[in-house]
Amino acid sequence: MKHLAISISIVLATLISACAPTEKSRGTGEFIDDASLTTRVKTKIAQTQGLGEALAINVDSYRGVISLAGFVDTAEQARMAVQAARNVPGVAEVKNNLQVKPKTQ
């Protein structure tokens, strides 16, 4: 019986430590927080007037840092998307990787 209790303790300790964050990876809680933050930023961008096709903007988050990528029609739209992301509670930083679509003639 004592060996069973020790075995269960070891298994539980292993499972708990597997969910713990490290310097290079996120824990379960951080992953969920980032997924929620990504959703809130996408919603805010979609609700921002003048951004056109918000679906063309990809949003990723990692430990509160938001990365915006994709194409917009104007530099003003890129600025507006960055500002919308910054206004979401929980955003620590916004990395702007948006590109303005080349003008077609």
Buried (B, 14 or more C-beta within 10 A) or exposed (E): EEEEEEEEEEEEEEEEEEEEEEEEEBEEEBBEBBEEBBEBBBBBBEEBEEBBEBEBBBBBBBEEBBBBBBBBBEEEBBEBBBEBBBEBEEBEEBBBEBEEEEEEE
